[in-house]
């Protein structure tokens, strides 16, 4: 971690939809925190000035012009800050040079990536450089995958305290959710599908639950291909679209934590749709929904109104069971819609956590649980509207 730089955080992509929300959050939540030095970055000075004024940020917030296609500008940007917070995706199209620059310069990095094949490519290409330089590269610092990664971490900590051992089987079940997936998520999905058609290796990575744990393959994981009725919860469950990235991140966290959840750990995620015929009908509709990969999907830069963002929410239940049938449950809930309102707060707090709290985390390519753990949980509960709790 760098100790002296011009800035603590640069928000790269601040003129985009989500980047603008991040900048607005920092300018409001930390308005009286004069010790936090942050800047807005993007391709256009004029657009940066316009967004700064539109969100009501202080007129003296520094503006940094940088472009993904200009390596020199990226290098200059990352050398000025402790952390680069980037919302410029799809990352497989626009993120590789930035990760390389941060890994080389020893600059910390947080993003909203939900692209496991690209993440594995970055781990293979830049993991060693990040360890050597001290750069902490942390992917997936939004709805994918903070509530899930830290939710499992939180539950497993309780298991060690109460049962004296980790839980070998955990189910993540989204109980409630109101909000829209971001245009960036849709664009990332489309870019991934195109890349997979062109490269069989990417297709294989996408199907591998342990794609982000090089050198380790655990037990078979539950398929999430079709709806099922969960007897223990009295509800139908449908495949959850974010499971493809969240489960990979949870398994990477387990590996980076020295397999604190066990080498036989099994984890899956589904979306609860309710009991009876209506629950089954909704589950089948969810399973057949291809809208995120279709022409009607939201476009990058598009998003819900302020009212829609602020009235959104999510509630995820984690059910763990040991070999003797003993169960523990925990939940993670969040105010505001997951894809934008909550995500913009989560990534901002992740960046601040790296600067102020997780100062002893070594360089490397991380997930949120082993990189920041309880420090980030505390910060999210105090600032970002998340709640972590054990359930009876």
Helices and strands as residue ranges (DSSP letters): E 7-12, H 17-29, E 38-42, H 45-54, E 62-65, H 71-78, E 81-86, H 91-94, H 96-105, E 108-110, H 116-133, E 136-138, H 146-163, E 169-178, H 183-198, H 200-206, E 228-230, E 235-239, H 243-256, E 266-274, H 276-287, G 291-293, H 306-311, E 313-321, E 327-335, I 338-342, H 343-356, E 364-366, H 368-383, E 386-391
